[in-house]
Amino acid sequence: MKELLAFEQVSYHYDSGGEREALFPLSVRLYEGEKIAVLGSNGAGKSTFFLLANGVLTPRSGTIRLCGEAIGKKEKQRMQLRRSVGLVFQDPDVQLLAGTVEEEISFGPINLGLPEEEVRRRVEMALSYLGLTAHRSRGPQYLSGGEKRRVAIADVLAMEPQVMLLDEPSSNLDPAGRQRLEDTLDDLHQKGMTLVIATHDVDFAWRWADRVLVFHDGQLVRDDTPEAVFAEEELLCRCGLEQPLLWRVAKALNIPVPKCPEELANDQIGRKTE
């Protein structure tokens, strides 16, 4: 797989009276087409990792590489990073500032200096893809939580990044909204988007991700498959996490861990008919 983004001993600390290490030296590589879940309790370093990856923050030490090229402190290089790595914030209201949905989605492409025709193409693509065409003239403040989330994703999608980072995208969504969001993520991935999602939802991470990063106290403490990560009960306990529900059910039934409830139901039906 093609390497898109690399952190090489990247660290960061916030200046808040005394210097507080928010991210200890971190080395990790993200590849094309991956679906990555980022787990960890509040303050573990997930958001700092995202802000560095998107170029909002500048590393205090280490190197970030985009497709092999080192990103320095020059604005042109940082703009290339922001263009290639899109970030959807946890709270859509922080991200949505324009008067209408259409204006909001056009803001990014316009700032990239794209021709008017290309801006229109990207806006129409994002509106259509996220099912927002009927809302194009509405003010974002009048939308539901799920609709705002879709506008925030469309906002980033219109920039046509190679990697999309989403910080707790399912927070405050009802079950229907979460399912629609998950369907959207699957569609984006099928179209070749690399997705990295910070979440507290271990059940989602188990059924959706093909790779899991676990942060704890500003350090990346595990980078592995969901199967390997969720098998480490001691690590999960130390990081304030728990095994997914299906893991616990499968353990109680002494059966292989299914990826979804349907697999569990089919397994039990199959056992009863044997």
Buried (B, 14 or more C-beta within 10 A) or exposed (E): EEEBBBBBEBBBBBEEEEEEBBBBBBEBBBBBBBBBBBBBBEEBBBBBBBBBBBBEBEBBEBBBBBEEEEBEEEEEBBBBBBBBBBBBBBBBEEBBEBEBBBBBBBBBBBEBEBEEEEBBBBBBBBBEBBEBEEBBEBBBEEBEBBBBBBBBBBBBBBBBBBBBBBBBBBBEBEEEBBEBBBEBBEEBBEEEBBBBBBBBBBBBBBBBBEBBBBBBBBBBBBBBEBEEBBBBEEBBEEBEBBBBEBBEBBEEEEEEBBEEEEBBEEBEEEEEEE
